[in-house]
Amino acid sequence: MKAILYISHGTRSAKGTEEVNVFIQRVKRRIDVPIQEISFLELNEPLIEEGFKRCVAKGATEITVVPLFLLAAGHIKQDIPRTLWSLQARYPAIQVNVMEPFGVQGGILDAVAELIRKTLVNVFPQDRLLIVGRGSSDSGIQSDFAEIAGGIRDRLGIEHVSVSFLAAAEPRLREGLEIISEKADGRVIVVPYLLFSGLLIAEVNQEVLKRQKQGQQIHFTAPLSGQQIIEDIVIERATSREVVAEF
């Protein structure tokens, strides 16, 4: 019997956890698979092992793992595979198929551009855009965000688009805000390139609100999970016959 195991990062934020659960419920209603379980890499229950065991207890013989991660960094390349290898060794009769993270896709960049337009109504060339990522020491993440920044620049016609990170990479958020705000002729738009609300989103919002109180024309968008394309990608991954890794 087939099963789907969704893996989210996890957060200490009650709002973020609720967003994940509501999102997965929407996805589940669109997929005709009898066993579907949510799990978290850290910070929330159930963790990956428990989610996997729940699938097995319900009669799963084949589990498709769908990571709810935008880009491939240490969690995707190391942490999640390590846990799944351990589980596969304990349950050798279970076929485990692992799907890839979302990656840099034109559809997601289209959705980000539309999210920005909805937030600001009109976007002008003199506006400046700061994309904020979670951050990673993985060099591939830097390349991904360079591609993301270029794609958003092309879609919106904004000349100044830059990237900052919340951890593990430079420039960090505050430095990025200083750089993008310097000599800004128009508004500054901050886009958290994150799926769900959480403490990281709260950090971004706090910095933006502080600058708004100081009189700066600065705005921030919501996280990305509210965009229809994100739900569609998860469903495509969950039902795809193209397996990235088979354990």
C-alpha positions as CSV (number, residue, x, y, z in Angstrom):
1,M,0.0,0.0,0.0
2,K,1.3,3.4,-0.9
3,A,1.9,6.2,1.6
4,I,3.2,9.8,1.5
5,L,5.4,11.2,4.3
6,Y,5.7,15.0,4.2
7,I,8.7,16.5,6.0
8,S,8.7,20.1,7.1
9,H,11.6,21.8,8.9
10,G,9.7,22.6,12.1
11,T,9.4,25.8,14.2
12,R,8.8,26.9,17.7
13,S,6.2,29.3,16.4
14,A,2.6,28.1,17.0
15,K,1.4,30.2,14.0
16,G,4.0,28.6,11.8
17,T,3.1,25.1,13.0
18,E,-0.6,25.8,12.3
19,E,0.3,27.1,8.8
20,V,2.1,23.8,8.0
21,N,-0.8,21.7,9.2
22,V,-3.4,23.7,7.4
23,F,-1.3,23.6,4.2
24,I,-0.9,19.8,4.4
25,Q,-4.6,19.3,5.0
26,R,-5.3,21.2,1.8
27,V,-2.8,19.0,-0.1
28,K,-4.2,15.8,1.3
29,R,-7.7,16.6,0.0
30,R,-6.3,16.8,-3.5
31,I,-4.4,13.5,-3.5
32,D,-6.0,10.0,-3.7
33,V,-3.5,8.1,-1.5
34,P,-4.8,6.3,1.6
35,I,-1.9,7.0,3.9
36,Q,-0.6,10.5,4.3
37,E,1.5,11.7,7.3
38,I,3.2,14.9,8.2
39,S,6.5,14.9,10.1
40,F,9.2,17.5,11.1
41,L,12.9,17.5,10.9
42,E,13.2,19.2,14.3
43,L,11.4,21.4,16.9
44,N,7.9,19.8,16.4
45,E,6.3,16.4,16.8
46,P,6.0,14.0,15.1
47,L,9.6,13.8,14.0
48,I,10.6,11.9,10.8
49,E,11.0,8.6,12.6
50,E,7.5,8.8,14.2
51,G,5.9,9.9,10.9
52,F,7.5,6.9,9.1
53,K,6.4,4.5,11.8
54,R,2.8,5.8,11.5
55,C,2.9,5.0,7.8
56,V,4.1,1.5,8.5
57,A,1.6,0.9,11.2
58,K,-1.2,1.8,8.8
59,G,0.0,-0.8,6.3
60,A,2.4,1.1,4.0
61,T,4.7,-1.0,1.9
62,E,5.9,2.0,-0.2
63,I,6.5,5.4,1.2
64,T,7.0,8.5,-0.9
65,V,8.9,11.2,1.0
66,V,8.1,14.8,0.1
67,P,10.4,17.4,1.7
68,L,8.7,20.8,2.1
69,F,12.0,22.6,1.5
70,L,12.6,25.3,-1.1
71,L,16.2,24.6,-1.8
72,A,18.7,21.8,-1.4
73,A,21.2,22.4,1.5
74,G,22.5,20.5,4.5
75,H,19.1,19.3,5.7
76,I,18.2,17.8,2.2
77,K,21.7,16.5,1.4
78,Q,22.6,15.1,4.8
79,D,20.1,15.2,7.7
80,I,17.1,13.8,6.0
81,P,18.9,11.0,4.1
82,R,20.8,10.0,7.3
83,T,17.5,9.5,9.1
84,L,15.9,7.7,6.2
85,W,18.9,5.4,5.7
86,S,18.6,4.4,9.4
87,L,14.8,3.7,9.0
88,Q,15.3,1.7,5.8
89,A,17.8,-0.5,7.6
90,R,15.2,-1.2,10.2
91,Y,12.4,-1.7,7.7
92,P,14.0,-3.3,4.7
93,A,10.7,-4.5,3.2
94,I,9.5,-0.9,2.8
95,Q,10.3,0.8,-0.4
96,V,11.3,4.4,0.2
97,N,11.2,7.0,-2.6
98,V,12.5,10.4,-1.9
99,M,11.4,13.5,-3.9
100,E,13.6,16.5,-4.5
101,P,13.0,19.9,-2.9
102,F,11.3,22.6,-4.9
103,G,14.5,24.2,-6.4
104,V,14.6,27.3,-8.5
105,Q,11.5,27.2,-10.7
106,G,10.1,29.8,-13.1
107,G,6.6,29.2,-11.6
108,I,7.8,30.0,-8.1
109,L,9.5,33.2,-9.3
110,D,6.3,34.2,-11.1
111,A,4.4,33.7,-7.9
112,V,6.9,35.7,-5.9
113,A,6.6,38.6,-8.4
114,E,2.9,38.4,-8.1
115,L,3.0,38.4,-4.3
116,I,5.1,41.5,-4.5
117,R,2.6,43.2,-6.8
118,K,-0.3,42.3,-4.5
119,T,1.6,43.7,-1.5
120,L,2.5,47.0,-3.2
121,V,-0.2,47.3,-5.9
122,N,2.3,49.0,-8.2
123,V,6.0,48.3,-8.5
124,F,8.4,50.9,-10.0
125,P,11.9,50.7,-11.4
126,Q,13.3,52.9,-8.6
127,D,12.0,50.6,-5.9
128,R,14.6,48.3,-4.3
129,L,14.1,44.7,-3.4
130,L,15.8,42.6,-0.7
131,I,15.3,38.8,-0.8
132,V,15.9,37.2,2.6
133,G,16.9,33.5,2.8
134,R,17.3,31.2,5.7
135,G,21.0,30.8,5.0
136,S,23.4,27.9,4.6
137,S,27.1,27.3,4.3
138,D,26.4,25.2,1.2
139,S,27.8,27.1,-1.8
140,G,25.0,25.9,-4.0
141,I,22.6,28.1,-2.0
142,Q,24.5,31.2,-3.0
143,S,24.1,30.3,-6.6
144,D,20.4,29.5,-6.2
145,F,19.8,32.9,-4.7
146,A,21.7,34.7,-7.4
147,E,19.4,33.0,-9.9
148,I,16.4,33.9,-7.8
149,A,17.4,37.5,-7.6
150,G,18.0,37.8,-11.3
151,G,14.7,36.2,-12.1
152,I,12.7,38.5,-9.9
153,R,14.6,41.5,-11.3
154,D,13.6,40.5,-14.8
155,R,10.0,39.9,-13.9
156,L,9.5,43.2,-12.0
157,G,11.9,45.6,-13.9
158,I,13.5,46.6,-10.6
159,E,17.1,47.7,-11.0
160,H,18.3,47.1,-7.4
161,V,17.7,43.5,-6.2
162,S,19.9,42.0,-3.5
163,V,20.0,39.0,-1.1
164,S,20.7,38.7,2.6
165,F,20.5,35.7,5.0
166,L,19.3,35.1,8.5
167,A,22.1,32.7,9.4
168,A,25.2,30.8,8.2
169,A,25.9,33.2,5.2
170,E,26.6,36.8,4.5
171,P,25.4,39.5,4.3
172,R,23.1,39.1,7.3
173,L,19.7,40.7,7.4
174,R,20.6,44.0,9.1
175,E,23.6,44.5,6.8
176,G,21.5,43.7,3.8
177,L,18.9,46.2,4.9
178,E,21.5,48.9,5.3
179,I,22.9,48.3,1.9
180,I,19.6,48.2,0.1
181,S,18.3,51.3,1.9
182,E,21.4,53.4,1.2
183,K,20.5,56.2,-1.3
184,A,17.1,54.5,-2.0
185,D,15.0,56.8,-4.2
186,G,11.8,54.7,-3.9
187,R,10.5,52.1,-1.6
188,V,12.3,49.1,-0.1
189,I,10.5,45.8,-0.4
190,V,11.6,42.9,1.7
191,V,10.7,39.3,0.6
192,P,11.3,36.5,3.1
193,Y,12.1,33.5,0.8
194,L,10.6,31.1,3.3
195,L,7.6,28.8,3.1
196,F,5.9,29.3,6.5
197,S,5.7,31.8,9.4
198,G,8.0,31.3,12.3
199,L,10.7,32.9,14.4
200,L,12.7,33.8,11.3
201,I,9.8,35.5,9.6
202,A,9.2,37.3,12.9
203,E,12.8,38.6,12.9
204,V,12.4,40.0,9.4
205,N,9.1,41.6,10.3
206,Q,10.5,43.2,13.4
207,E,13.4,44.8,11.6
208,V,11.0,46.1,8.9
209,L,8.5,47.5,11.4
210,K,11.3,49.2,13.3
211,R,12.4,51.0,10.1
212,Q,8.8,51.9,9.3
213,K,8.5,53.7,12.7
214,Q,11.6,55.6,11.8
215,G,9.9,56.9,8.7
216,Q,11.4,54.7,6.0
217,Q,9.2,53.6,3.1
218,I,9.7,49.8,3.6
219,H,7.4,46.9,3.2
220,F,7.5,43.1,3.6
221,T,5.6,40.3,2.0
222,A,4.0,37.2,3.5
223,P,5.8,33.8,3.3
224,L,5.4,31.8,0.2
225,S,3.1,28.9,1.2
226,G,0.0,31.0,0.5
227,Q,0.8,30.9,-3.2
228,Q,-1.1,28.3,-5.2
229,I,2.0,27.2,-7.1
230,I,3.6,25.9,-3.8
231,E,0.6,23.6,-3.2
232,D,0.7,22.4,-6.8
233,I,4.4,21.6,-6.6
234,V,3.9,19.5,-3.5
235,I,1.1,17.6,-5.2
236,E,3.2,17.0,-8.3
237,R,6.1,15.7,-6.1
238,A,3.8,13.5,-4.1
239,T,2.2,11.8,-7.1
240,S,5.2,11.8,-9.5
241,R,6.6,8.5,-10.8
242,E,10.1,10.1,-11.2
243,V,12.0,9.2,-8.1
244,V,15.1,11.2,-7.1
245,A,16.4,8.7,-4.7
246,E,15.3,5.2,-3.8
247,F,16.3,3.6,-0.5
